[in-house]
């Protein structure tokens, strides 16, 4: 039973780590260009998306723009494709 979870964890970690193939693994965690670990950056990205969705439900364009800018910044730091927000004019 324990090996089933180890495989799932390994596959999840492989998917995350493969986004930045130039990073080296050591005793330290992977670092993004901002100095935060990759895990911290993914956590911040998740929270930014949550804030964006809340702002969208509340029709708050100012906060939507703020979160969209943060999302694009973090995505750039992680080296993943940046999202576009055509409804806000952010591409």
N, C-alpha and C positions, 0 to 999 in steps of 0.2 A: 504494500500500500504506500509506503514512503517513497519508493522509486517513481511512482506515477507522478507525484508532485514535484520531484526533483527534475524530471524531464520537462514538465510544463514550465517550471521556473527557468530552466536553462534556455528553453526556446524563447521565452519572453525577454530574457536578458540579451540573447543573441540579436533579437529584432531591434532592441534599443541601441546596442553597441554598434551594430552594423551601419547606423546612420552616419557615423563619423569614422571612416576606415583609417584615417591618418593618425588618430589618437592612439597612444600607447597605453597598455594596461600594466599597472604595477601595483604597489601597495596603496598608492593614492588612487582616488576616484578620478574618472575622466573630468577634465575641466573644459568649459566652454570659453569663448573669447572674453567673456565678462569677468572671469575669475570664479564663477559659481560652478558647482559640480553639475554634471549632466542631469542627475536626479533632481537637483534643486531647480534647474531650468525647466525640466518637464513639469514639475509641480507648479511653478509659476505660470507656465503656459496653460495648464489645466484650469487654474484659478482665473486667468485672464479670459479664457473662453467662457467660463461660468458667468463672470461679470458682464461680458458682452451679451450673452443670452438674456440675462436679467434686464439689462438696459434696453435691449430690443423689445422685450415684453412691455416695458414701461414707456416705450417710444421716446427715450431720452437720447437724442442725437449727439449731444455733447459727450456724454459718457460712452456711447457706442464708438465714437471717434477716438476717444482716449484709450479704450480697451483694444480697438483695432490696431492702433499704433503700437501698443505694447505687444500684442500678439505677433505682429510682423517683426518687431525688433528681436523678440525671443526666438522666433523661428529662424531668423538670420544668424543669430548666435549659435543655434544648434546645427546649422548647416542643412536645414530642411527647406523644402519649397515654401515660399511665403504665400499666404492666403491673400485673395483680393476681396475687396469690399466695394463692389460697384454702386451699391445703394448709398454709400458715403463718399464716393468719388476717390477712393483709395485703391490704387492698383500697383 
